[in-house]
Amino acid sequence: MRSIDLFAGAGGLSLGFELANDEMVDLRFEPVLAVEHDPAAALTYKTNFGVGVYDSDIEGFDPITYPDAEIIVGGPPCQGFSPLGRDRDDKSRTRLNALWEHYLSAVEQVKPLAFVIENVPEFQKSSEFDELRRRMASHPILRKYGYGFGVLNAADYGVPQSRRRGIFVAVRGRKVPWPPPPTHGHGPIGQEPVQTVRDAIGDLPPIPTTDQPVIRNGLQDLHIRRNPRPASLERYRAIPEGGNRFDLQRVRPDLTPACWANKPTGTTDVMGRLWWNRPSFTIRTEFYKPEKGRYLHPREDRPITHREAARLQTFPDTFIFEGTKIEIARQIGNAVPPLLGKVIALHTAQLLRSI
């Protein structure tokens, strides 16, 4: 089953489909092309999957040149729909919101057996998603596909992270049951326990081991240290496991910035510390900045490292990220957790067997 990955990022979805190969004997997914405009992410994809990557804006790619493929996967950029992108200008938001149409153009050209769209949950509440469903019902090619969609929490599928993503799966000539049965949680007998922060990173050294990404003995050392100011260290020490900026304000008001002290309500994630025995909160692109969210290590007085973030996203240590520290962090935070991708791949494969 040849696959094309659009808006591929570092390749989290493609890696998930590759991981699914280990549990199947009758089907095998193999990427043949990726499209990704970010140069560092495009190089990461090429390094790990060894296929051609079009490393520019998808608007410049001629749909006629898409290779034959049975599967198309991808996550059109979400900044236009995400609440985190609400400060973007109207022109930028409009362009981002329209990129899913280039995805559908690829489907119309390639006519795959199945396709998967991943995005923020808000996309499925948008007028653009209504238009996508209208087109699925009326377009002479797209109406041949049955589909299922909804919001999945990655923690329900073995990812040590509470991360909600909107998933849309379409298969030609087939009804698509939804959702894929959760594999982890406290539900029916047979489910595995939810994976925790401790499960993911508990074996890593408590003290980071490098200042820059570096290859050691064939593996990439991403256990990157930071050098916080003394005042920042004091803030970290004041926050207990599961605590946040309100604990800092209560215990050390002298270290609380005025912008927090003068705002008695607001997000509880800012300057938050993770719990050992729970999944992490959503890993975003600036996980190395505790002032941006709940990114303090459960025990150590520091933010989580790039390696810890990659583990919480379920990237194996053998995966190589290309680029600077900031570029790698952006790739990690933007990625689909590969284990979630694997579940989607297995669900899709089950439907493909009955075509």
C-alpha positions as CSV (number, residue, x, y, z in Angstrom):
1,M,0.0,0.0,0.0
2,R,1.9,3.1,-1.3
3,S,1.3,6.2,0.7
4,I,1.6,10.0,0.2
5,D,2.0,12.2,3.2
6,L,0.8,15.8,2.7
7,F,1.8,18.6,5.2
8,A,4.0,15.8,6.6
9,G,6.0,17.6,9.2
10,A,8.5,15.3,10.7
11,G,6.5,12.2,9.7
12,G,4.5,11.2,12.8
13,L,1.6,9.8,10.8
14,S,3.9,8.0,8.3
15,L,5.8,6.5,11.2
16,G,2.6,5.3,12.8
17,F,1.6,3.6,9.5
18,E,5.1,2.1,9.4
19,L,4.8,0.8,13.0
20,A,1.5,-0.8,12.0
21,N,3.4,-3.0,9.5
22,D,4.9,-4.9,12.5
23,E,1.4,-6.2,13.4
24,M,0.2,-7.2,9.9
25,V,1.2,-10.0,7.6
26,D,-1.2,-9.3,4.7
27,L,-0.8,-5.6,4.2
28,R,2.2,-3.3,4.2
29,F,2.3,0.5,4.1
30,E,5.2,2.1,2.2
31,P,5.6,5.9,1.7
32,V,6.5,7.1,-1.8
33,L,6.2,10.9,-1.4
34,A,5.9,13.6,1.2
35,V,5.1,17.3,0.8
36,E,6.3,19.6,3.6
37,H,7.2,23.3,3.3
38,D,9.4,23.6,6.4
39,P,13.0,22.7,5.3
40,A,14.1,21.2,8.6
41,A,11.0,19.0,8.9
42,A,11.3,18.0,5.2
43,L,14.9,16.9,5.8
44,T,13.8,15.0,8.9
45,Y,11.3,13.1,6.9
46,K,13.8,12.3,4.1
47,T,16.4,11.2,6.7
48,N,14.0,8.7,8.4
49,F,11.9,7.4,5.4
50,G,14.3,7.7,2.5
51,V,11.7,8.9,0.0
52,G,11.4,12.0,-2.1
53,V,10.1,15.2,-0.3
54,Y,8.7,18.3,-2.0
55,D,10.0,20.9,0.4
56,S,8.0,23.9,-0.5
57,D,4.5,25.3,-0.3
58,I,1.9,22.8,-1.5
59,E,0.4,25.6,-3.7
60,G,3.4,25.2,-6.0
61,F,3.0,21.4,-6.4
62,D,1.3,20.4,-9.7
63,P,-1.3,17.7,-8.7
64,I,-0.8,16.0,-12.1
65,T,2.7,14.9,-10.9
66,Y,1.5,13.0,-7.8
67,P,2.6,9.4,-8.1
68,D,0.2,6.5,-7.9
69,A,-0.7,5.6,-4.3
70,E,-3.3,3.6,-2.3
71,I,-3.2,5.9,0.8
72,I,-3.0,9.6,1.3
73,V,-2.4,10.9,4.9
74,G,-1.8,14.3,6.2
75,G,-2.5,17.2,8.6
76,P,-3.3,20.5,6.9
77,P,-1.8,23.3,9.1
78,C,-4.1,24.0,12.0
79,Q,-3.1,27.5,13.0
80,G,-6.0,29.0,11.1
81,F,-8.5,27.0,13.2
82,S,-6.7,26.6,16.6
83,P,-7.5,29.0,19.4
84,L,-3.7,29.5,19.7
85,G,-3.8,31.1,16.2
86,R,-6.5,33.6,17.0
87,D,-4.0,36.5,16.8
88,R,-3.1,35.8,13.2
89,D,-4.1,38.4,10.6
90,D,-7.2,37.7,8.5
91,K,-5.1,37.1,5.3
92,S,-2.9,34.6,7.0
93,R,-5.8,32.8,8.6
94,T,-7.8,32.6,5.4
95,R,-4.8,31.1,3.5
96,L,-4.2,28.5,6.3
97,N,-7.9,27.6,6.4
98,A,-7.9,26.9,2.7
99,L,-5.0,24.5,2.6
100,W,-7.2,21.5,3.1
101,E,-8.5,22.1,-0.4
102,H,-5.1,21.2,-1.8
103,Y,-5.4,18.0,0.1
104,L,-8.7,17.2,-1.6
105,S,-7.2,18.1,-4.9
106,A,-4.6,15.4,-4.3
107,V,-7.3,12.9,-3.5
108,E,-9.2,13.8,-6.7
109,Q,-6.1,13.3,-8.7
110,V,-4.6,10.2,-7.2
111,K,-7.9,8.4,-6.3
112,P,-6.5,6.4,-3.4
113,L,-8.3,3.5,-1.7
114,A,-8.3,5.5,1.5
115,F,-7.3,8.8,3.0
116,V,-6.8,10.3,6.5
117,I,-7.0,13.9,7.5
118,E,-5.7,15.0,10.9
119,N,-6.3,18.4,12.4
120,V,-7.2,20.3,15.6
121,P,-10.7,19.5,17.0
122,E,-11.9,23.0,16.0
123,F,-11.6,22.1,12.3
124,Q,-14.5,19.7,12.6
125,K,-16.7,22.6,13.9
126,S,-15.8,25.0,11.1
127,S,-17.6,26.1,8.0
128,E,-14.6,24.7,6.0
129,F,-15.4,21.2,7.4
130,D,-19.0,21.7,6.5
131,E,-17.8,22.4,2.9
132,L,-15.6,19.3,3.0
133,R,-18.6,17.1,3.9
134,R,-20.7,18.8,1.2
135,R,-18.1,18.1,-1.4
136,M,-17.8,14.5,-0.2
137,A,-21.5,14.1,-0.9
138,S,-21.5,15.8,-4.3
139,H,-18.2,15.4,-6.1
140,P,-18.2,12.6,-8.6
141,I,-15.0,11.1,-7.2
142,L,-15.3,12.0,-3.5
143,R,-18.8,10.7,-3.2
144,K,-17.5,7.2,-3.7
145,Y,-15.9,7.3,-0.3
146,G,-17.5,6.4,3.0
147,Y,-16.0,8.2,6.0
148,G,-16.0,8.5,9.8
149,F,-14.7,11.3,11.9
150,G,-14.4,12.6,15.4
151,V,-12.1,13.7,18.1
152,L,-9.7,11.2,19.6
153,N,-7.7,11.6,22.8
154,A,-4.2,10.1,22.2
155,A,-4.1,8.9,25.9
156,D,-6.9,6.4,25.0
157,Y,-4.6,4.7,22.5
158,G,-1.3,4.2,24.5
159,V,0.2,7.7,24.2
160,P,1.4,9.0,27.6
161,Q,-0.2,12.4,26.8
162,S,-3.6,13.9,26.8
163,R,-3.8,15.2,23.3
164,R,-7.1,15.7,21.5
165,R,-7.0,15.6,17.7
166,G,-9.7,15.7,15.0
167,I,-9.4,12.6,12.7
168,F,-11.2,12.0,9.4
169,V,-10.9,8.6,7.8
170,A,-12.3,7.8,4.3
171,V,-12.3,4.5,2.4
172,R,-13.5,4.0,-1.1
173,G,-16.8,2.0,-1.3
174,R,-16.9,1.2,2.4
175,K,-18.7,2.5,5.5
176,V,-16.3,3.6,8.2
177,P,-17.2,2.7,11.7
178,W,-16.1,5.2,14.3
179,P,-14.2,5.5,16.6
180,P,-11.4,3.0,16.7
181,P,-11.9,1.1,19.9
182,P,-9.8,2.6,22.7
183,T,-6.9,0.4,23.7
184,H,-6.0,2.0,27.0
185,G,-8.0,3.3,30.0
186,H,-10.4,2.0,32.6
187,G,-13.1,0.7,30.3
188,P,-13.9,-2.9,29.1
189,I,-11.8,-5.8,30.3
190,G,-8.7,-6.1,28.1
191,Q,-7.8,-2.5,27.9
192,E,-4.2,-1.7,28.9
193,P,-3.5,0.9,31.7
194,V,-3.1,4.5,30.6
195,Q,0.6,5.3,30.0
196,T,2.1,7.9,32.3
197,V,4.9,10.4,32.3
198,R,6.9,8.0,34.4
199,D,6.4,5.2,31.9
200,A,7.7,7.4,29.1
201,I,10.7,9.2,30.7
202,G,11.3,7.6,34.1
203,D,14.4,5.8,32.8
204,L,16.1,8.9,31.5
205,P,18.9,10.6,33.5
206,P,17.5,13.2,35.8
207,I,20.3,15.6,34.7
208,P,20.3,16.5,31.0
209,T,23.3,15.3,29.1
210,T,23.9,17.8,26.2
211,D,23.7,21.4,25.1
212,Q,23.0,20.7,21.5
213,P,21.5,17.8,19.5
214,V,24.3,15.3,18.9
215,I,24.7,11.8,17.6
216,R,26.2,9.4,20.1
217,N,26.7,5.7,19.3
218,G,24.2,5.9,16.5
219,L,21.5,7.6,18.6
220,Q,20.6,11.2,18.8
221,D,21.1,12.8,22.2
222,L,18.2,15.2,22.6
223,H,18.4,15.3,26.4
224,I,19.2,19.0,26.1
225,R,19.9,21.2,29.2
226,R,18.9,24.8,29.6
227,N,20.5,27.5,31.7
228,P,17.8,29.3,33.6
229,R,18.4,32.4,35.7
230,P,18.6,32.0,39.5
231,A,15.2,33.6,39.9
232,S,13.7,31.1,37.5
233,L,15.2,28.2,39.4
234,E,13.6,29.6,42.6
235,R,10.3,29.7,40.9
236,Y,10.6,26.1,39.7
237,R,11.5,25.0,43.3
238,A,8.3,26.6,44.7
239,I,6.0,24.6,42.5
240,P,5.0,21.1,43.7
241,E,4.1,18.1,41.5
242,G,0.9,19.0,39.7
243,G,1.2,22.7,40.8
244,N,1.2,25.8,38.7
245,R,1.6,29.6,38.9
246,F,-1.0,29.9,41.6
247,D,1.1,27.8,43.9
248,L,4.0,30.1,43.1
249,Q,1.9,33.1,43.9
250,R,0.8,31.6,47.2
251,V,4.3,30.3,48.4
252,R,6.6,32.9,46.9
253,P,4.7,36.1,46.0
254,D,8.0,37.9,45.9
255,L,8.9,35.8,42.8
256,T,5.6,36.2,41.1
257,P,5.7,38.4,38.0
258,A,3.2,41.4,38.2
259,C,1.4,40.2,35.1
260,W,0.4,37.0,37.0
261,A,-0.1,38.6,40.4
262,N,-2.6,41.1,38.9
263,K,-4.5,38.3,37.1
264,P,-6.2,36.2,39.8
265,T,-7.9,33.9,37.2
266,G,-6.7,32.3,34.0
267,T,-5.1,29.2,32.7
268,T,-3.8,26.7,35.3
269,D,-1.2,25.3,32.9
270,V,1.2,28.2,33.0
271,M,4.4,27.4,35.0
272,G,2.8,24.0,35.7
273,R,4.6,20.9,36.9
274,L,3.6,17.5,35.4
275,W,2.5,14.4,37.4
276,W,4.6,11.3,37.4
277,N,1.6,9.0,37.4
278,R,-0.6,10.7,34.8
279,P,-0.3,11.3,31.1
280,S,1.3,14.6,30.3
281,F,-0.6,17.6,29.0
282,T,-0.4,18.4,25.3
283,I,3.1,18.8,24.1
284,R,3.3,22.0,22.0
285,T,6.2,23.6,20.1
286,E,7.6,25.6,23.0
287,F,7.6,22.9,25.7
288,Y,11.0,24.0,26.9
289,K,9.5,27.2,28.2
290,P,7.6,26.6,31.5
291,E,5.9,30.0,31.3
292,K,4.1,28.6,28.2
293,G,2.4,25.7,29.8
294,R,2.6,22.6,32.1
295,Y,6.1,21.6,31.1
296,L,8.1,21.3,34.3
297,H,9.5,17.9,35.0
298,P,7.6,16.0,37.8
299,R,10.6,15.9,40.1
300,E,13.5,17.9,38.7
301,D,13.5,21.7,38.9
302,R,13.7,22.2,35.1
303,P,11.5,22.0,32.0
304,I,11.3,18.8,30.1
305,T,14.0,18.2,27.5
306,H,13.6,17.6,23.8
307,R,14.2,13.9,24.4
308,E,11.5,13.8,27.1
309,A,9.1,15.6,24.8
310,A,9.8,13.2,22.0
311,R,9.2,10.3,24.3
312,L,5.9,11.8,25.4
313,Q,5.0,12.1,21.7
314,T,6.0,8.4,21.3
315,F,8.8,8.9,18.9
316,P,11.4,6.1,19.4
317,D,14.9,7.1,20.4
318,T,16.1,5.8,17.0
319,F,14.2,8.5,15.1
320,I,16.6,11.3,13.9
321,F,15.4,15.0,14.0
322,E,17.2,17.4,11.7
323,G,17.7,21.1,12.4
324,T,18.4,23.5,15.3
325,K,17.0,23.1,18.8
326,I,14.1,25.4,18.1
327,E,13.4,23.7,14.7
328,I,13.4,20.3,16.4
329,A,11.1,21.4,19.2
330,R,8.7,22.7,16.6
331,Q,8.7,19.4,14.8
332,I,8.1,17.5,18.0
333,G,5.3,19.7,19.1
334,N,3.5,19.8,15.8
335,A,3.7,16.0,15.2
336,V,1.0,13.4,15.3
337,P,2.0,10.9,18.0
338,P,3.2,7.9,16.1
339,L,1.3,5.5,18.4
340,L,-1.9,7.3,17.6
341,G,-1.0,7.1,13.9
342,K,-0.5,3.4,14.3
343,V,-4.0,2.9,15.7
344,I,-5.4,4.9,12.7
345,A,-3.4,2.8,10.3
346,L,-4.6,-0.5,11.8
347,H,-8.2,0.7,11.7
348,T,-7.8,1.7,8.1
349,A,-6.1,-1.6,7.2
350,Q,-9.0,-3.5,8.7
351,L,-11.4,-1.6,6.4
352,L,-9.2,-2.0,3.3
353,R,-9.2,-5.8,3.7
354,S,-12.9,-5.9,3.0
355,I,-12.9,-3.8,-0.2
